[in-house]
Amino acid sequence: MSERSNIRDVAAKAGVAVKTVSRVLNGHPYVSADTKARVEAAMHDLDFRPSIAARILSGAKSNQIALIYDNHSPYYMFQIQTGCWETCKARGIRLLAQPVDVTDPRVGDQVRGLVTETHVDGIILSSPVTDCEAVLKALDGLDIPFVRISPGTNHALTSSVFMDDAQAADDMTTHLINMGHRRIGFIKGHPNHAASDDRLFGYRRALDRVGIAFEPSLVCEGEFDFDSGVRGGNALLDLPQRPTAIFASNDDMAAGVLAVAHDRGIDLPGELSVAGFDDTTLARTVWPPLTTIHQPMAELARSATEILIAGGDINHRRLPHTLVERASVAPPARTTS
């Protein structure tokens, strides 16, 4: 068709009044299933897309939601965006994905501007935005519904979806211990992410449970990216008594450790075992493929989107994690005491 179809064209094709089409678009409860089906079929045949601006002016929902994020791992964010997008697509809702910098003092104003300019119906916050006080304050002042993915603070504030990061890190550390490792290096995640402290806690808890003393020299700061994994890997492998295993807080950093080990000619996993966290596509493409924690990233995003769309009372969902064994972990060549 050379010209864009309008609501009158839809009404004529469906054999209903323009007001009836408007009721279908706005989700009015008093429209019969047969009438709704005829209107939707007409919209499909005419490739009709209602004007968002017109719907906003009429007081109807914009059928748009926004995902706001600040994350250094492209693999992680791809999964989060995919989960949100698939759910939105199935419901006929448009998804806006907006990156921000949580360290920017203007981040609250930026989020406030996004909401007022786009008229989105709700917001999904991904870590670390999920714990950014300026963003939370801005959204609370706007009285707009939002759901947080993996919040580390104020859990009762809003609906949320999450997994048990501490237990997941405990499980991986315990796995390495059970394989015979006693000197286990650990690379922390980005300091802006609450999950980073939770994963360090799980690592320390697993060591303490079996009586292995915590050594601060075996812990390096990271930023959830490849380069910080390289830095951490170099620091740990430069120790006079280097670890037999390194557990990185995400797969990107674990890949950095693998690169360092390859450059130094260290046999993997014979001389050094490496474990990651997240189970992104990267974990299956590096060599050797990573033993890692499967974080249900896409599922977390889907759940957050479903909760936001459904509305209603505050809802909290905890999703399970799993430990995925691959070729990057093996018993140490000799157990250190």
ROFINU-23470 format. One record per residue (C-alpha): residue number from 1; residue in one letter; x, y, z. Coordinates in steps of 0.2 Angstrom, whole numbers, plus 5000, padded with zeros to 4 digits. Layout:
NUM a X Y Z .
...
END
This chain:
1 m 5000 5000 5000 .
2 s 5007 5017 4996 .
3 e 4998 5026 5010 .
4 r 4998 5021 5028 .
5 s 4982 5014 5034 .
6 n 4972 5023 5048 .
7 i 4960 5018 5061 .
8 r 4945 5021 5049 .
9 d 4952 5009 5036 .
10 v 4953 4996 5050 .
11 a 4935 4999 5055 .
12 a 4929 4998 5037 .
13 k 4938 4981 5034 .
14 a 4932 4974 5050 .
15 g 4914 4980 5048 .
16 v 4914 4989 5065 .
17 a 4913 5007 5072 .
18 v 4929 5017 5074 .
19 k 4926 5018 5092 .
20 t 4926 4999 5093 .
21 v 4943 4998 5085 .
22 s 4949 5011 5098 .
23 r 4942 5000 5112 .
24 v 4952 4985 5105 .
25 l 4968 4995 5104 .
26 n 4966 5001 5122 .
27 g 4962 4984 5129 .
28 h 4944 4988 5134 .
29 p 4937 4973 5143 .
30 y 4919 4975 5135 .
31 v 4923 4969 5118 .
32 s 4918 4952 5112 .
33 a 4931 4939 5107 .
34 d 4924 4938 5090 .
35 t 4924 4957 5087 .
36 k 4942 4958 5094 .
37 a 4948 4944 5082 .
38 r 4940 4953 5067 .
39 v 4948 4969 5072 .
40 e 4965 4961 5075 .
41 a 4964 4952 5058 .
42 a 4960 4968 5049 .
43 m 4975 4977 5057 .
44 h 4986 4963 5052 .
45 d 4980 4963 5034 .
46 l 4981 4982 5032 .
47 d 4998 4982 5041 .
48 f 4991 4995 5053 .
49 r 5002 5002 5067 .
50 p 4993 5014 5079 .
51 s 5001 5031 5082 .
52 i 5009 5031 5099 .
53 a 5008 5049 5100 .
54 a 4989 5048 5097 .
55 r 4987 5035 5110 .
56 i 4997 5045 5123 .
57 l 4986 5061 5120 .
58 s 4970 5050 5122 .
59 g 4976 5044 5139 .
60 a 4980 5027 5133 .
61 k 4996 5017 5137 .
62 s 5010 5020 5125 .
63 n 5014 5001 5124 .
64 q 5032 5005 5126 .
65 i 5044 5000 5141 .
66 a 5062 5004 5143 .
67 l 5077 4993 5149 .
68 i 5090 5004 5157 .
69 y 5107 4997 5159 .
70 d 5126 5000 5163 .
71 n 5136 4984 5161 .
72 h 5153 4980 5154 .
73 s 5149 4963 5148 .
74 p 5142 4963 5130 .
75 y 5138 4944 5132 .
76 y 5128 4947 5148 .
77 m 5118 4962 5141 .
78 f 5114 4952 5124 .
79 q 5105 4939 5135 .
80 i 5096 4952 5145 .
81 q 5090 4962 5130 .
82 t 5085 4946 5121 .
83 g 5074 4940 5136 .
84 c 5066 4957 5137 .
85 w 5063 4958 5118 .
86 e 5056 4941 5116 .
87 t 5043 4944 5130 .
88 c 5039 4961 5123 .
89 k 5037 4955 5105 .
90 a 5025 4941 5110 .
91 r 5014 4955 5119 .
92 g 5015 4968 5105 .
93 i 5025 4980 5116 .
94 r 5040 4990 5110 .
95 l 5056 4989 5120 .
96 l 5068 5004 5122 .
97 a 5085 4999 5128 .
98 q 5095 5014 5135 .
99 p 5113 5013 5142 .
100 v 5117 5025 5156 .
101 d 5133 5028 5167 .
102 v 5128 5026 5185 .
103 t 5144 5036 5191 .
104 d 5137 5051 5181 .
105 p 5130 5064 5194 .
106 r 5116 5068 5181 .
107 v 5110 5050 5179 .
108 g 5094 5053 5189 .
109 d 5090 5068 5177 .
110 q 5094 5058 5162 .
111 v 5082 5044 5167 .
112 r 5069 5056 5172 .
113 g 5070 5064 5154 .
114 l 5069 5047 5146 .
115 v 5053 5043 5155 .
116 t 5045 5060 5152 .
117 e 5050 5061 5133 .
118 t 5045 5044 5128 .
119 h 5030 5041 5139 .
120 v 5035 5023 5142 .
121 d 5023 5013 5153 .
122 g 5036 5005 5164 .
123 i 5055 5002 5167 .
124 i 5066 4987 5169 .
125 l 5082 4991 5178 .
126 s 5098 4979 5175 .
127 s 5112 4979 5187 .
128 p 5121 4990 5193 .
129 v 5107 5003 5188 .
130 t 5095 4992 5199 .
131 d 5104 4999 5215 .
132 c 5108 5017 5209 .
133 e 5100 5028 5222 .
134 a 5098 5043 5210 .
135 v 5089 5032 5197 .
136 l 5078 5024 5211 .
137 k 5074 5041 5218 .
138 a 5070 5048 5200 .
139 l 5058 5034 5196 .
140 d 5049 5035 5213 .
141 g 5046 5053 5210 .
142 l 5038 5049 5193 .
143 d 5026 5036 5201 .
144 i 5030 5024 5186 .
145 p 5031 5005 5189 .
146 f 5048 4997 5187 .
147 v 5056 4980 5190 .
148 r 5074 4977 5196 .
149 i 5085 4963 5190 .
150 s 5096 4956 5203 .
151 p 5095 4970 5216 .
152 g 5107 4970 5230 .
153 t 5099 4983 5241 .
154 n 5081 4988 5247 .
155 h 5074 4971 5241 .
156 a 5056 4976 5247 .
157 l 5056 4992 5237 .
158 t 5050 4985 5221 .
159 s 5046 4969 5212 .
160 s 5062 4960 5207 .
161 v 5070 4945 5199 .
162 f 5086 4937 5205 .
163 m 5097 4922 5208 .
164 d 5107 4918 5224 .
165 d 5125 4924 5219 .
166 a 5133 4920 5235 .
167 q 5127 4902 5235 .
168 a 5132 4900 5216 .
169 a 5150 4906 5220 .
170 d 5150 4894 5235 .
171 d 5145 4880 5224 .
172 m 5159 4884 5212 .
173 t 5172 4886 5225 .
174 t 5167 4870 5233 .
175 h 5168 4861 5216 .
176 l 5186 4867 5215 .
177 i 5190 4861 5233 .
178 n 5182 4844 5229 .
179 m 5193 4843 5214 .
180 g 5208 4844 5226 .
181 h 5212 4863 5224 .
182 r 5218 4872 5240 .
183 r 5226 4888 5233 .
184 i 5211 4896 5224 .
185 g 5213 4913 5216 .
186 f 5198 4924 5215 .
187 i 5194 4939 5204 .
188 k 5180 4951 5210 .
189 g 5167 4959 5199 .
190 h 5165 4977 5196 .
191 p 5163 4987 5213 .
192 n 5147 4995 5207 .
193 h 5138 4978 5206 .
194 a 5131 4971 5222 .
195 a 5133 4954 5215 .
196 s 5152 4956 5216 .
197 d 5152 4956 5235 .
198 d 5139 4942 5236 .
199 r 5151 4931 5225 .
200 l 5166 4935 5236 .
201 f 5156 4931 5251 .
202 g 5151 4914 5243 .
203 y 5170 4911 5239 .
204 r 5175 4915 5257 .
205 r 5161 4904 5265 .
206 a 5166 4889 5255 .
207 l 5184 4891 5260 .
208 d 5180 4893 5278 .
209 r 5168 4878 5279 .
210 v 5182 4866 5275 .
211 g 5195 4876 5285 .
212 i 5205 4884 5271 .
213 a 5212 4900 5277 .
214 f 5207 4916 5267 .
215 e 5222 4924 5259 .
216 p 5219 4942 5253 .
217 s 5234 4940 5241 .
218 l 5223 4928 5231 .
219 v 5209 4940 5228 .
220 c 5211 4953 5214 .
221 e 5199 4967 5210 .
222 g 5190 4966 5193 .
223 e 5178 4975 5182 .
224 f 5168 4962 5173 .
225 d 5178 4964 5157 .
226 f 5192 4955 5148 .
227 d 5206 4967 5152 .
228 s 5203 4966 5171 .
229 g 5204 4947 5169 .
230 v 5221 4949 5161 .
231 r 5227 4960 5175 .
232 g 5220 4949 5188 .
233 g 5227 4933 5180 .
234 n 5244 4941 5179 .
235 a 5244 4947 5197 .
236 l 5239 4930 5203 .
237 l 5251 4920 5192 .
238 d 5265 4932 5198 .
239 l 5263 4926 5216 .
240 p 5278 4917 5223 .
241 q 5266 4902 5226 .
242 r 5254 4904 5212 .
243 p 5236 4896 5214 .
244 t 5232 4880 5206 .
245 a 5215 4887 5201 .
246 i 5207 4904 5198 .
247 f 5189 4908 5199 .
248 a 5184 4923 5190 .
249 s 5167 4932 5194 .
250 n 5162 4932 5176 .
251 d 5166 4923 5160 .
252 d 5174 4939 5152 .
253 m 5187 4940 5166 .
254 a 5190 4921 5165 .
255 a 5193 4922 5147 .
256 g 5207 4935 5151 .
257 v 5214 4923 5163 .
258 l 5215 4910 5150 .
259 a 5224 4922 5138 .
260 v 5237 4925 5151 .
261 a 5240 4907 5154 .
262 h 5241 4903 5136 .
263 d 5254 4918 5134 .
264 r 5264 4910 5148 .
265 g 5264 4893 5141 .
266 i 5254 4886 5156 .
267 d 5245 4870 5153 .
268 l 5227 4871 5155 .
269 p 5219 4863 5165 .
270 g 5234 4852 5169 .
271 e 5244 4866 5178 .
272 l 5230 4878 5181 .
273 s 5211 4877 5182 .
274 v 5200 4892 5177 .
275 a 5182 4894 5181 .
276 g 5170 4908 5176 .
277 f 5152 4914 5180 .
278 d 5137 4917 5169 .
279 d 5138 4904 5156 .
280 t 5138 4916 5141 .
281 t 5141 4911 5124 .
282 l 5160 4916 5127 .
283 a 5161 4901 5139 .
284 r 5159 4889 5125 .
285 t 5170 4897 5112 .
286 v 5186 4900 5122 .
287 w 5199 4886 5124 .
288 p 5197 4876 5134 .
289 p 5179 4879 5136 .
290 l 5174 4886 5153 .
291 t 5168 4877 5168 .
292 t 5156 4890 5174 .
293 i 5140 4895 5184 .
294 h 5125 4896 5173 .
295 q 5115 4912 5177 .
296 p 5098 4911 5169 .
297 m 5101 4929 5161 .
298 a 5087 4928 5148 .
299 e 5075 4920 5160 .
300 l 5078 4934 5173 .
301 a 5074 4947 5159 .
302 r 5059 4937 5154 .
303 s 5052 4936 5171 .
304 a 5056 4954 5175 .
305 t 5046 4959 5159 .
306 e 5032 4948 5163 .
307 i 5030 4955 5180 .
308 l 5031 4973 5174 .
309 i 5017 4970 5160 .
310 a 5006 4960 5173 .
311 g 5006 4974 5185 .
312 g 4998 4972 5202 .
313 d 5007 4969 5219 .
314 i 5025 4968 5222 .
315 n 5032 4951 5216 .
316 h 5049 4943 5220 .
317 r 5056 4929 5210 .
318 r 5071 4919 5213 .
319 l 5078 4908 5199 .
320 p 5089 4893 5200 .
321 h 5107 4892 5195 .
322 t 5117 4877 5189 .
323 l 5136 4873 5189 .
324 v 5141 4868 5171 .
325 e 5157 4857 5170 .
326 r 5168 4859 5155 .
327 a 5186 4856 5151 .
328 s 5194 4871 5160 .
329 v 5194 4863 5177 .
330 a 5204 4847 5182 .
331 p 5212 4840 5198 .
332 p 5229 4849 5202 .
333 a 5245 4841 5196 .
334 r 5249 4841 5215 .
335 t 5239 4846 5229 .
336 t 5247 4861 5239 .
337 s 5244 4862 5258 .
END
